[in-house]
Amino acid sequence: MFILICISADFDPVHKGHEKLIKEARKIADSESKKLVVYLNKGFSANHAPFFVDFEARSKMALALGADEVKSFEGLHHRLVLSYSVPIRLQQMIDDGATDYITSASISLEEISNKAQKFIDEGNFVGMPKNYTNRNEIRWYALNEFLGSKLDFHIVKELDKEKYSGRLIRQSIIDNDYTITSEIKKLLPKSTVEILKEELEKNNIDLGRNWDDIYKRMNTYSRGNLGKIAYLNGETVNQIIKKRVYSNPESVWAAFRRSDYGPVMTRLAISAIEMDVSKAEVMDLMKSYENKGVIPEMQKVSKVIERAWYVACKTDEGMSAREANNNFRQGNVEVKDVPLNIIAGLNLTRFETKIMKENLNADLYIDKNNKISIQLKSEGKKIKTNLRLPAREVTYLRYIMDSHFIPVSGTTQKDKKGYKINVKIA
């Protein structure tokens, strides 16, 4: 059996706050004759950023301070937000035989439990308020309860978060020409300092992103192809198109600021662009974990689609979108006959009608005038046109297209009066 330690800082690098956590975990493990296992994120951090120190070096840092074993979480944080990745990681720990979870926080376990109760009651862990202290720990606790309270939680009082900050430690090393100053050394265990020095000598630190691929996709992909990438909504795609050409990270970040993305969602979206992560890929990943009973009911793909249809129907009846969303979130509504296919009309010229054929693939996108549109090719010609739909279906489809991870596709079909688009959702 394991006692498990896992914290949100990613050990990038391991500082004295992490050292305190490992030592407390070591005490519990030794007193109960259990194994201390550290799970580290690999590839991308929980905040969707590339690591400053690679997995192997961070593993050495954890082992040097008393961990028995290091395991990895991989392939999650360029594809999923925390409300989806946390239950997946928790389930992996449980499947591995973990019995305990230990983390650091500035508030007590009782406070964490009280704040988590609202989310446990709703069965929905999306939208943890930004003003919550230790909201990541609240999310882990709440999702552990959702999975059946499989792990016993232990809280260690965290050290000064402003002082012991991985972000500030990394920035200091960069700002000082990749050297570790005497002030930063005071924040790090001796073993971490030695491992960091080795990595610096090997030039194996702060490897960063593949900006060339990011620039290429943002500079060349069509609206339709950008819209297929996870975490890009219609407004963001239009902002990307509007300010081409991209040649530096600041210009990329500016595109997401114009779309009102916060730092976390910006990092996730950039990671999805970098790794060319499609909405279909994310949806399939979510569904695979849904089948294992890991994803909360209200976060399932089918529920996201049901919510879009419910809100579209209610706003069509005159209810505000906010009220409709609140009603749905409370779980006291029944949604029936949710359409997964919509037949949309087209605005075609006479020439376009002549060259149109059945079963052509059409990319859906939001045009610069905020209209739902399609692009397709027929007989070597490119056709772009708006879709003709009732207001309810427009609202529904727009919610789906802005959902960040539910794909839409279209194919042409012959109709008595010409051609239409069969829009497929998910």
Residue, then its C-alpha position, 0 to 999 in steps of 0.5 A: m500500500f502507498i501513502l501518496i504525496c501530490i501537490s499543485a506546485d509541480f516541484d519545478p523546482v523543489h523548494k523548502g516548502h516542498e521539503k517540509l511537505i515531504k518530511e511530514a509525509r515521510k513521518i506518516a509513511d514510516s509510522e504506518s509502514k507505508k510507501l511514500v510515492v510522489y506523482l509528478n506531472k510530465g510534459f506540461s505542468a498543471n497550469h498548462a505550461p512547459f516545465f523549467v526543469d525536466f521530469e528526470a531532474r525533478s524526480k531526483m529532487a524528490l527522491a533526494l528528500g526522502a520519497d521512495e518512488v516517483k510516478s508520472f502523470e502524462g498527456l493531460h495538461h495540454r488537453l484538459v482543464l483541472s476540473y477534468s484532469v484532477p479526477i483522472r489523476l486521483q483515480q490513477m492514484i487509487d488504482d495504484g493502491a494509494t490510501d492517503y493524500i497529503t498537501s500543503a495549505s494555508i487553511s485547515l482541512e475543515e475549511i477546505s471541507n466546508k468550501a468543497q461541499k457546494f461543489i460536492d452537492e452539485g456534482n460539478f467541479v467547474g468554475m472554482p471561484k478565483n477568490y478561494t484561498n487554496r482553491n486547488e486543494i479544495r478541488w482535490y478534496a471535493l473530487n476525492e469525495f465524488l470518487g467515494s472518499k477513497l483517500d485520507f486527506h492530510i494538510v501540512k501548514e504551508l510556508d510563506k507562499e509569496k516567498y517560496s514561489g516556484r515562479l519567482i525562483r525560476q524568474s530569478i534564475i533567468d534574470n541572473d543569467y541562469t545562475i542561482t543567487s545566494e538569496i535563492k539558495k536560501l529557499l532551496p534544499k542543498s540537494t535541489v541546488e546541486i541538481l539544478k547546477e548540474e542541469l544548468e551546466k548541461n544547458n538542460i533547463d528552461l527549454g520552453r515552447n515550440w514557438d515555430d509551430i505555434y506561429k506557423r499554425m496561428n499564421t496559416y490555419s484557416r478559421g475552420n481549421l483553427g476552430k477545430i483546435a481545442y480551447l479556441n472559440g469563435e471570438t478567439v479565432n477571429q482575433i487570431i486572424k485579425k492580427r496576423v502575422y505572429s512572430n514573438p510570444e507577446s503577440v501571441w499572448a496579446a491575441f488571447r488578451r483581446s479575447d478576454y482569456g485569463p492566464v491559465m486558459t491562455r496557457l492551455a490554448i497555446s499548449a493545444i495549438e503547440m501540440d495541435v490538439s483537436k476538439a475531437e481528441v479532447m472529447d474522445l479522451m473525456k468519454s474514455y474516462e466517462n466510461k470508467g466512471v471518473i468524470p462527474e455527471m454534470q461534466k460529461v460531454s452529453k451534459v455540456i450538449e444538453r446545457a447548450w440546448y436547454v439554454a438555447c430553448k429557454t432564451d428563445e422563450g425569453m428567459s435570460a441565459r444566466e437564469a437558464n444556466n443557473n437552473f441547469r447547474q442546479g440539476n433540477v431540469e429535464v432536457k429531452d430530444v437534444p438534436l445532434n444533427i441540424i439541417a441548415g440552409l445556405n446562401l449560394t450564388r447561381f454559380e455556386t449552386k451549379i458546382m455544388k455536390e452531395n457529401l462534401n465536407a464543410d468546415l464550420y466557423i464564426d465569420k468576422n461579422n459573428k455569423i455561423s458560416i461554412q467553407l468547402k471546396s467543389e470542383g477546385k473552387k472554394i465556397k464560403t457562405n453563412l448558414r441559415l438557421p432559426a434563432r434557437e438553433v443559432t444560439y445552440l450551435r454557437y454554444i457548442m462551437d464555443s464549448h472548447f472541446i465539442p467538435v462540429s462538422g458538416t456535409t452537403q446534402k441535396d434538397k428539393k430546393g437546392y443544397k443544405i448542410n447537415v451539421k453533426i455535433a460531437 
